[in-house]
Amino acid sequence: MAKSNIKKAGVFIVVALCVIYAVQSGIDAGYRSRVINKFSRLFKHQVDPGIMIFGSSTAYYHFDPRIIKNVTGESAYNMGWYGVNFVQYNALVNEYLSYEKNCHCIVIICDIQNLVNNELITRPDLFLAYLRNDFVYQSLKEIEPRKIFLARYLPGYKLTLLNNFFYRDLFFCRPDDPSLEGYGTPGTSKWNKIDTAKPFKANYDDNILMELRLSIENMNRKGIKVVLVIPPIYQEGYKLIQNIDEIKSKYRSLVQKDVFFLDYTSDPICKSIEYFNNYSHLNTEGAAIFSTNFATDLVKIMH
C-alpha cells in the first residue's frame, strides 16, 4: 500500500510539473507573439540597420535615429532602454551579432553607470520570455545567479517573477511607434534648477569592462566599427562626479583600430541648462541638437 501511494504521489508530481511547464511555456509563447516592442523585434531578427545604438536612458533619450539617418545617409535604430547597463543589454548585443547582415557601425553609450555590475535585474519582464536564449540567460544569471538558474530550470518558478509590467504588455499590449526607430522622445520640459545631488564617485567593475572589450572584439571581427560615446552632462552636474577622469580612461583603453571614443562632456551644449531635463539627460530640443552634432561626427568616422 505504501509503495502504491508513493507511486501515485510521484505520478501526481510529474503531471503537476508538466501542467505548470505547459502553462509557463504558453505564457512565454504568448508574450513573444503578441508583445511588439524593440526587444522582441530584435529577438525575432527583425531589426538590422546600418547603425545600431545600445545603452541605457542616455542612449534611449539622446540619440534620434531619424536625425542620424538624415545626416549620415545610413539607417539607424535605437536599442537603448532606461536603467539597463552593459551587463544586461550585452545579451541584446550578442543576439544582434548572431544574425546581422547590414550593420556597419555599433554605437555604445558610455554613461557613468554603464560598467556597474547591477545587484538586481532591471525590467526583467522584457527578458524573461526569452530566458531559453543562452545570451539572455548568461546575462541575467550574472546579475542574479540563483534566481535566474531556478527560473530557467525549475518549472513554475519563473511564474513568480512575472510582474505587472509583463502581464500588462501581454494582455493590453500597445505596439511602440515603429517610425521612431526605437527612440524615446525625452519631453520638452526645461530644467530650471540645479540638482541637489552631492559629489560622488561613479561605480564600475573591471570584469564588466573586460566583457565590453570582448564584445567589441566580436563586433570588429564582423567588420563593424564601434563608437564609444560619453553623452553631454550639464556642467554643474559634471563637477559632482569625482572620478570622471578615471571612468573616461577606462573607455579610452578600449580604443584601437575601428574602435573610436567620442567625449561630449565638454561640448558647448553642456553649458546651456535650457537643453536639459536634469543634469544627465537632455530634453527634446537638446537631443535634436546633440543628435545632429553626433551624426556629423559619425560621418567622419564612417567615411
ROMARSE-985133 format. One record per residue (C-alpha): residue in three letters; x, y, z. Coordinates in pm, 1 decimal, decimal comma, padded with zeros to 6 digits. Layout:
# residues N
<resn ALA | X X | Y Y | Z Z>
...
# end
This chain:
# residues 303
<resn MET | X 00000,0 | Y 00000,0 | Z 00000,0>
<resn ALA | X 00283,6 | Y 00237,2 | Z 00089,4>
<resn LYS | X 00456,4 | Y 00173,7 | Z -00243,5>
<resn SER | X 00129,3 | Y 00235,1 | Z -00425,2>
<resn ASN | X 00083,5 | Y 00569,4 | Z -00250,6>
<resn ILE | X 00438,9 | Y 00671,1 | Z -00328,3>
<resn LYS | X 00384,1 | Y 00580,6 | Z -00693,7>
<resn LYS | X 00060,5 | Y 00781,5 | Z -00706,0>
<resn ALA | X 00231,7 | Y 01078,3 | Z -00540,9>
<resn GLY | X 00515,2 | Y 01054,9 | Z -00790,9>
<resn VAL | X 00275,1 | Y 01046,4 | Z -01084,8>
<resn PHE | X 00084,3 | Y 01342,1 | Z -00940,7>
<resn ILE | X 00403,9 | Y 01545,6 | Z -00903,1>
<resn VAL | X 00515,3 | Y 01466,2 | Z -01258,1>
<resn VAL | X 00174,7 | Y 01556,7 | Z -01401,1>
<resn ALA | X 00162,7 | Y 01878,1 | Z -01195,5>
<resn LEU | X 00508,6 | Y 01979,6 | Z -01314,6>
<resn CYS | X 00411,1 | Y 01908,4 | Z -01675,3>
<resn VAL | X 00098,4 | Y 02122,2 | Z -01639,6>
<resn ILE | X 00294,8 | Y 02406,0 | Z -01479,6>
<resn TYR | X 00560,6 | Y 02383,5 | Z -01750,7>
<resn ALA | X 00290,6 | Y 02390,8 | Z -02020,6>
<resn VAL | X 00128,1 | Y 02697,9 | Z -01864,9>
<resn GLN | X 00464,0 | Y 02870,6 | Z -01832,9>
<resn SER | X 00558,7 | Y 02786,6 | Z -02192,9>
<resn GLY | X 00220,0 | Y 02905,8 | Z -02315,6>
<resn ILE | X 00257,0 | Y 03240,4 | Z -02139,0>
<resn ASP | X 00607,4 | Y 03284,2 | Z -02281,7>
<resn ALA | X 00488,6 | Y 03198,9 | Z -02632,5>
<resn GLY | X 00200,8 | Y 03442,1 | Z -02595,1>
<resn TYR | X 00436,2 | Y 03719,8 | Z -02492,6>
<resn ARG | X 00674,6 | Y 03652,1 | Z -02780,2>
<resn SER | X 00393,1 | Y 03650,7 | Z -03036,5>
<resn ARG | X 00179,4 | Y 03936,3 | Z -02903,5>
<resn VAL | X 00410,1 | Y 04192,3 | Z -02748,5>
<resn ILE | X 00564,3 | Y 04420,2 | Z -03008,5>
<resn ASN | X 00849,1 | Y 04620,6 | Z -02861,4>
<resn LYS | X 01202,5 | Y 04676,8 | Z -02979,0>
<resn PHE | X 01348,3 | Y 04395,9 | Z -02768,8>
<resn SER | X 01106,7 | Y 04141,8 | Z -02915,7>
<resn ARG | X 01178,5 | Y 04276,7 | Z -03263,7>
<resn LEU | X 01546,9 | Y 04212,4 | Z -03207,2>
<resn PHE | X 01491,8 | Y 03858,8 | Z -03076,6>
<resn LYS | X 01276,5 | Y 03792,1 | Z -03383,7>
<resn HIS | X 01563,9 | Y 03922,3 | Z -03600,7>
<resn GLN | X 01350,9 | Y 04199,8 | Z -03746,7>
<resn VAL | X 01595,8 | Y 04483,5 | Z -03677,4>
<resn ASP | X 01910,8 | Y 04519,4 | Z -03887,5>
<resn PRO | X 02009,8 | Y 04881,7 | Z -03957,9>
<resn GLY | X 02337,4 | Y 05024,2 | Z -04082,1>
<resn ILE | X 02390,1 | Y 05191,8 | Z -03742,9>
<resn MET | X 02278,5 | Y 05023,2 | Z -03419,4>
<resn ILE | X 02273,7 | Y 05211,1 | Z -03088,4>
<resn PHE | X 02292,1 | Y 05036,9 | Z -02748,3>
<resn GLY | X 02282,2 | Y 05183,4 | Z -02398,9>
<resn SER | X 02063,7 | Y 05296,0 | Z -02111,5>
<resn SER | X 01843,4 | Y 05605,0 | Z -02084,0>
<resn THR | X 02111,1 | Y 05838,3 | Z -02220,3>
<resn ALA | X 02100,3 | Y 05628,4 | Z -02537,5>
<resn TYR | X 01720,9 | Y 05597,1 | Z -02541,2>
<resn TYR | X 01652,8 | Y 05968,7 | Z -02499,5>
<resn HIS | X 01954,4 | Y 06134,7 | Z -02664,9>
<resn PHE | X 02007,3 | Y 05962,3 | Z -02999,6>
<resn ASP | X 01734,0 | Y 06022,2 | Z -03255,9>
<resn PRO | X 01778,3 | Y 05764,0 | Z -03535,3>
<resn ARG | X 01577,8 | Y 05976,5 | Z -03779,1>
<resn ILE | X 01820,8 | Y 06266,4 | Z -03748,0>
<resn ILE | X 02118,6 | Y 06031,9 | Z -03762,4>
<resn LYS | X 01982,4 | Y 05876,9 | Z -04081,8>
<resn ASN | X 01922,1 | Y 06216,5 | Z -04240,9>
<resn VAL | X 02278,6 | Y 06328,2 | Z -04171,5>
<resn THR | X 02468,6 | Y 06004,3 | Z -04237,5>
<resn GLY | X 02251,9 | Y 05852,4 | Z -04508,8>
<resn GLU | X 02257,8 | Y 05523,5 | Z -04311,0>
<resn SER | X 01956,0 | Y 05359,0 | Z -04148,2>
<resn ALA | X 01977,5 | Y 05371,1 | Z -03768,7>
<resn TYR | X 01797,8 | Y 05206,6 | Z -03477,1>
<resn ASN | X 01797,5 | Y 05293,6 | Z -03106,7>
<resn MET | X 01803,1 | Y 04984,4 | Z -02883,5>
<resn GLY | X 01857,8 | Y 05185,0 | Z -02563,6>
<resn TRP | X 01645,4 | Y 05144,9 | Z -02251,4>
<resn TYR | X 01645,0 | Y 05332,0 | Z -01923,2>
<resn GLY | X 01833,4 | Y 05172,3 | Z -01636,0>
<resn VAL | X 01969,9 | Y 04886,7 | Z -01849,0>
<resn ASN | X 02350,3 | Y 04889,0 | Z -01823,4>
<resn PHE | X 02600,3 | Y 04689,5 | Z -02028,5>
<resn VAL | X 02596,3 | Y 04376,3 | Z -01813,4>
<resn GLN | X 02228,9 | Y 04334,1 | Z -01907,3>
<resn TYR | X 02197,8 | Y 04470,0 | Z -02261,1>
<resn ASN | X 02502,7 | Y 04267,9 | Z -02366,9>
<resn ALA | X 02250,6 | Y 03989,7 | Z -02431,2>
<resn LEU | X 02091,7 | Y 04211,2 | Z -02695,6>
<resn VAL | X 02432,1 | Y 04288,3 | Z -02845,5>
<resn ASN | X 02524,5 | Y 03920,9 | Z -02871,7>
<resn GLU | X 02190,0 | Y 03822,9 | Z -03019,8>
<resn TYR | X 02216,9 | Y 04101,5 | Z -03274,3>
<resn LEU | X 02567,8 | Y 03996,2 | Z -03374,9>
<resn SER | X 02443,0 | Y 03640,5 | Z -03426,1>
<resn TYR | X 02222,4 | Y 03741,5 | Z -03719,8>
<resn GLU | X 02305,2 | Y 04091,8 | Z -03850,3>
<resn LYS | X 02396,0 | Y 04136,5 | Z -04215,8>
<resn ASN | X 02373,2 | Y 04511,9 | Z -04276,1>
<resn CYS | X 02543,9 | Y 04675,6 | Z -03978,4>
<resn HIS | X 02844,7 | Y 04899,3 | Z -04043,1>
<resn CYS | X 02863,2 | Y 05067,2 | Z -03702,8>
<resn ILE | X 02757,3 | Y 04992,7 | Z -03344,8>
<resn VAL | X 02733,9 | Y 05283,0 | Z -03102,2>
<resn ILE | X 02779,1 | Y 05203,6 | Z -02732,2>
<resn ILE | X 02666,7 | Y 05479,4 | Z -02496,4>
<resn CYS | X 02912,0 | Y 05502,8 | Z -02207,7>
<resn ASP | X 02725,3 | Y 05686,5 | Z -01936,0>
<resn ILE | X 02884,4 | Y 05695,0 | Z -01593,9>
<resn GLN | X 02692,0 | Y 05389,8 | Z -01467,2>
<resn ASN | X 02740,7 | Y 05172,7 | Z -01776,1>
<resn LEU | X 03008,7 | Y 04949,5 | Z -01620,9>
<resn VAL | X 02819,9 | Y 04883,4 | Z -01297,3>
<resn ASN | X 02755,1 | Y 04520,2 | Z -01205,6>
<resn ASN | X 02390,0 | Y 04553,1 | Z -01104,8>
<resn GLU | X 02258,1 | Y 04377,6 | Z -00795,7>
<resn LEU | X 01909,8 | Y 04343,0 | Z -00944,7>
<resn ILE | X 01783,9 | Y 04288,7 | Z -01298,2>
<resn THR | X 01626,3 | Y 04598,7 | Z -01448,6>
<resn ARG | X 01282,9 | Y 04537,0 | Z -01603,8>
<resn PRO | X 01310,1 | Y 04155,7 | Z -01606,1>
<resn ASP | X 00968,8 | Y 04139,7 | Z -01775,0>
<resn LEU | X 01132,0 | Y 04246,6 | Z -02101,7>
<resn PHE | X 01364,9 | Y 03945,7 | Z -02097,6>
<resn LEU | X 01204,3 | Y 03655,8 | Z -01909,9>
<resn ALA | X 01005,2 | Y 03523,5 | Z -02207,4>
<resn TYR | X 01340,8 | Y 03479,9 | Z -02383,5>
<resn LEU | X 01517,6 | Y 03304,5 | Z -02096,9>
<resn ARG | X 01577,8 | Y 02994,7 | Z -02312,4>
<resn ASN | X 01805,8 | Y 03215,1 | Z -02519,8>
<resn ASP | X 02159,6 | Y 03144,2 | Z -02397,0>
<resn PHE | X 02268,3 | Y 03507,3 | Z -02432,9>
<resn VAL | X 01978,2 | Y 03626,8 | Z -02218,1>
<resn TYR | X 02030,7 | Y 03351,2 | Z -01964,4>
<resn GLN | X 02402,8 | Y 03421,7 | Z -01919,0>
<resn SER | X 02348,7 | Y 03796,7 | Z -01898,0>
<resn LEU | X 02072,2 | Y 03777,0 | Z -01635,5>
<resn LYS | X 02242,7 | Y 03494,2 | Z -01445,8>
<resn GLU | X 02546,8 | Y 03715,6 | Z -01399,5>
<resn ILE | X 02327,9 | Y 03962,1 | Z -01209,2>
<resn GLU | X 02103,3 | Y 03729,3 | Z -01007,4>
<resn PRO | X 02250,8 | Y 03377,9 | Z -01046,2>
<resn ARG | X 02029,2 | Y 03170,9 | Z -00815,3>
<resn LYS | X 01702,8 | Y 03332,2 | Z -00921,3>
<resn ILE | X 01773,2 | Y 03301,9 | Z -01293,4>
<resn PHE | X 01900,4 | Y 02942,8 | Z -01264,7>
<resn LEU | X 01575,3 | Y 02844,0 | Z -01093,3>
<resn ALA | X 01367,4 | Y 03044,3 | Z -01340,9>
<resn ARG | X 01518,1 | Y 02852,5 | Z -01632,3>
<resn TYR | X 01527,0 | Y 02501,3 | Z -01489,2>
<resn LEU | X 01254,4 | Y 02476,7 | Z -01221,7>
<resn PRO | X 00905,4 | Y 02464,1 | Z -01377,4>
<resn GLY | X 00678,2 | Y 02727,3 | Z -01230,2>
<resn TYR | X 00943,5 | Y 02933,9 | Z -01055,9>
<resn LYS | X 00952,8 | Y 03190,2 | Z -01333,0>
<resn LEU | X 00578,8 | Y 03249,8 | Z -01288,4>
<resn THR | X 00659,5 | Y 03403,4 | Z -00950,2>
<resn LEU | X 00885,2 | Y 03660,0 | Z -01120,4>
<resn LEU | X 00641,1 | Y 03788,3 | Z -01381,7>
<resn ASN | X 00529,7 | Y 04133,9 | Z -01270,1>
<resn ASN | X 00251,0 | Y 04373,7 | Z -01359,6>
<resn PHE | X 00450,8 | Y 04515,6 | Z -01649,8>
<resn PHE | X 00471,7 | Y 04168,0 | Z -01805,4>
<resn TYR | X 00100,6 | Y 04090,5 | Z -01781,1>
<resn ARG | X 00001,5 | Y 04442,3 | Z -01883,5>
<resn ASP | X 00203,1 | Y 04407,5 | Z -02202,2>
<resn LEU | X 00081,3 | Y 04052,1 | Z -02258,7>
<resn PHE | X -00289,4 | Y 04131,7 | Z -02239,2>
<resn PHE | X -00306,3 | Y 04501,8 | Z -02322,8>
<resn CYS | X -00004,0 | Y 04544,3 | Z -02544,9>
<resn ARG | X 00028,5 | Y 04873,7 | Z -02726,4>
<resn PRO | X 00289,0 | Y 04846,2 | Z -03001,8>
<resn ASP | X 00550,2 | Y 05120,2 | Z -02992,7>
<resn ASP | X 00560,9 | Y 05360,8 | Z -03284,5>
<resn PRO | X 00787,3 | Y 05195,4 | Z -03544,3>
<resn SER | X 00852,0 | Y 05530,6 | Z -03713,9>
<resn LEU | X 01058,4 | Y 05636,1 | Z -03409,9>
<resn GLU | X 01308,2 | Y 05354,8 | Z -03477,9>
<resn GLY | X 01331,8 | Y 05272,0 | Z -03107,7>
<resn TYR | X 01379,0 | Y 05632,1 | Z -02995,9>
<resn GLY | X 01227,9 | Y 05751,9 | Z -02667,4>
<resn THR | X 01125,6 | Y 06114,9 | Z -02702,6>
<resn PRO | X 01258,5 | Y 06282,3 | Z -02384,0>
<resn GLY | X 00993,7 | Y 06554,1 | Z -02346,6>
<resn THR | X 01007,5 | Y 06930,4 | Z -02382,2>
<resn SER | X 01036,0 | Y 07035,3 | Z -02018,7>
<resn LYS | X 01329,7 | Y 07259,7 | Z -01935,8>
<resn TRP | X 01526,3 | Y 07219,6 | Z -01617,7>
<resn ASN | X 01516,4 | Y 07532,4 | Z -01407,9>
<resn LYS | X 01718,0 | Y 07432,8 | Z -01105,3>
<resn ILE | X 02041,3 | Y 07260,6 | Z -01015,0>
<resn ASP | X 02014,9 | Y 06903,1 | Z -00892,9>
<resn THR | X 02062,9 | Y 06877,9 | Z -00516,6>
<resn ALA | X 02284,8 | Y 06568,8 | Z -00554,2>
<resn LYS | X 02612,5 | Y 06571,0 | Z -00364,5>
<resn PRO | X 02956,9 | Y 06489,6 | Z -00509,9>
<resn PHE | X 03000,5 | Y 06116,2 | Z -00565,1>
<resn LYS | X 03222,7 | Y 05853,1 | Z -00720,0>
<resn ALA | X 03076,2 | Y 05654,1 | Z -01008,5>
<resn ASN | X 03093,3 | Y 05279,0 | Z -00960,6>
<resn TYR | X 03242,5 | Y 05045,1 | Z -01216,4>
<resn ASP | X 03353,6 | Y 04683,9 | Z -01236,7>
<resn ASP | X 03670,7 | Y 04586,2 | Z -01423,3>
<resn ASN | X 03514,9 | Y 04247,8 | Z -01504,9>
<resn ILE | X 03236,1 | Y 04427,6 | Z -01689,2>
<resn LEU | X 03497,7 | Y 04634,3 | Z -01871,6>
<resn MET | X 03658,8 | Y 04308,2 | Z -01984,8>
<resn GLU | X 03320,9 | Y 04182,5 | Z -02109,5>
<resn LEU | X 03278,6 | Y 04504,7 | Z -02304,2>
<resn ARG | X 03625,3 | Y 04459,0 | Z -02453,5>
<resn LEU | X 03540,0 | Y 04103,7 | Z -02565,6>
<resn SER | X 03210,6 | Y 04220,1 | Z -02712,0>
<resn ILE | X 03388,7 | Y 04493,9 | Z -02906,2>
<resn GLU | X 03633,5 | Y 04237,3 | Z -03041,1>
<resn ASN | X 03338,3 | Y 04030,6 | Z -03165,3>
<resn MET | X 03199,4 | Y 04336,6 | Z -03343,1>
<resn ASN | X 03533,2 | Y 04413,6 | Z -03506,6>
<resn ARG | X 03570,6 | Y 04054,3 | Z -03625,8>
<resn LYS | X 03249,0 | Y 04103,3 | Z -03818,1>
<resn GLY | X 03387,3 | Y 04416,0 | Z -03982,2>
<resn ILE | X 03175,0 | Y 04651,1 | Z -03769,0>
<resn LYS | X 03314,8 | Y 04980,8 | Z -03645,0>
<resn VAL | X 03248,4 | Y 05058,0 | Z -03278,9>
<resn VAL | X 03192,3 | Y 05407,6 | Z -03145,6>
<resn LEU | X 03200,9 | Y 05459,7 | Z -02768,0>
<resn VAL | X 03018,6 | Y 05776,2 | Z -02664,6>
<resn ILE | X 03001,1 | Y 05969,2 | Z -02339,0>
<resn PRO | X 02697,1 | Y 06193,8 | Z -02392,5>
<resn PRO | X 02658,5 | Y 06552,2 | Z -02267,5>
<resn ILE | X 02633,5 | Y 06619,8 | Z -01894,0>
<resn TYR | X 02528,6 | Y 06961,9 | Z -01767,5>
<resn GLN | X 02841,8 | Y 07139,6 | Z -01643,7>
<resn GLU | X 02730,7 | Y 07170,5 | Z -01280,6>
<resn GLY | X 02641,2 | Y 06802,4 | Z -01267,4>
<resn TYR | X 02969,9 | Y 06708,6 | Z -01430,8>
<resn LYS | X 03157,5 | Y 06865,8 | Z -01140,2>
<resn LEU | X 02983,5 | Y 06627,3 | Z -00899,4>
<resn ILE | X 03147,3 | Y 06316,4 | Z -01047,7>
<resn GLN | X 03470,6 | Y 06288,5 | Z -00852,2>
<resn ASN | X 03627,1 | Y 06009,2 | Z -01060,5>
<resn ILE | X 03506,2 | Y 06108,0 | Z -01406,7>
<resn ASP | X 03861,9 | Y 06110,3 | Z -01545,8>
<resn GLU | X 03910,6 | Y 05754,7 | Z -01423,2>
<resn ILE | X 03587,8 | Y 05644,5 | Z -01592,5>
<resn LYS | X 03693,9 | Y 05809,6 | Z -01916,4>
<resn SER | X 04033,9 | Y 05640,0 | Z -01902,8>
<resn LYS | X 03860,8 | Y 05301,3 | Z -01885,7>
<resn TYR | X 03683,9 | Y 05371,6 | Z -02212,9>
<resn ARG | X 03990,6 | Y 05522,7 | Z -02378,6>
<resn SER | X 04177,2 | Y 05199,4 | Z -02304,2>
<resn LEU | X 03942,3 | Y 05024,3 | Z -02546,2>
<resn VAL | X 04031,5 | Y 05245,1 | Z -02842,3>
<resn GLN | X 04212,8 | Y 05072,8 | Z -03126,2>
<resn LYS | X 04167,4 | Y 05024,8 | Z -03499,8>
<resn ASP | X 03795,2 | Y 05058,2 | Z -03581,3>
<resn VAL | X 03713,7 | Y 05145,3 | Z -03218,1>
<resn PHE | X 03654,1 | Y 05516,1 | Z -03151,0>
<resn PHE | X 03580,2 | Y 05725,7 | Z -02844,1>
<resn LEU | X 03372,0 | Y 06044,4 | Z -02853,0>
<resn ASP | X 03350,9 | Y 06253,3 | Z -02535,2>
<resn TYR | X 03078,6 | Y 06521,2 | Z -02532,1>
<resn THR | X 03116,2 | Y 06629,7 | Z -02169,9>
<resn SER | X 03292,1 | Y 06948,8 | Z -02285,5>
<resn ASP | X 03053,0 | Y 07017,8 | Z -02571,2>
<resn PRO | X 02905,8 | Y 07372,1 | Z -02570,4>
<resn ILE | X 02559,8 | Y 07224,3 | Z -02508,8>
<resn CYS | X 02676,9 | Y 07128,3 | Z -02158,3>
<resn LYS | X 02676,1 | Y 07497,4 | Z -02061,8>
<resn SER | X 02310,8 | Y 07551,6 | Z -02155,3>
<resn ILE | X 02070,4 | Y 07443,0 | Z -01883,1>
<resn GLU | X 01769,6 | Y 07507,6 | Z -02110,2>
<resn TYR | X 01859,8 | Y 07194,9 | Z -02310,6>
<resn PHE | X 01843,0 | Y 06959,1 | Z -02010,7>
<resn ASN | X 01570,4 | Y 06779,4 | Z -01815,4>
<resn ASN | X 01821,9 | Y 06710,1 | Z -01538,5>
<resn TYR | X 02199,1 | Y 06722,2 | Z -01522,2>
<resn SER | X 02249,6 | Y 06398,7 | Z -01719,0>
<resn HIS | X 01950,8 | Y 06398,1 | Z -01957,6>
<resn LEU | X 01875,0 | Y 06630,1 | Z -02246,2>
<resn ASN | X 01523,5 | Y 06743,8 | Z -02333,4>
<resn THR | X 01377,1 | Y 06715,8 | Z -02683,9>
<resn GLU | X 01537,0 | Y 07036,4 | Z -02808,1>
<resn GLY | X 01876,0 | Y 06942,4 | Z -02666,0>
<resn ALA | X 01854,5 | Y 06587,9 | Z -02802,9>
<resn ALA | X 01783,6 | Y 06718,0 | Z -03153,0>
<resn ILE | X 02087,0 | Y 06945,5 | Z -03141,9>
<resn PHE | X 02306,5 | Y 06673,4 | Z -02998,3>
<resn SER | X 02186,3 | Y 06405,3 | Z -03243,9>
<resn THR | X 02276,6 | Y 06636,9 | Z -03531,8>
<resn ASN | X 02622,4 | Y 06708,8 | Z -03390,5>
<resn PHE | X 02685,8 | Y 06343,0 | Z -03315,1>
<resn ALA | X 02574,2 | Y 06231,1 | Z -03660,6>
<resn THR | X 02808,8 | Y 06489,2 | Z -03818,2>
<resn ASP | X 03099,2 | Y 06344,1 | Z -03618,6>
<resn LEU | X 02989,2 | Y 05992,3 | Z -03706,3>
<resn VAL | X 03009,7 | Y 06067,6 | Z -04079,1>
<resn LYS | X 03381,2 | Y 06144,6 | Z -04035,2>
<resn ILE | X 03435,3 | Y 05809,0 | Z -03866,5>
<resn MET | X 03233,4 | Y 05601,6 | Z -04110,5>
<resn HIS | X 03382,7 | Y 05755,4 | Z -04420,0>
# end
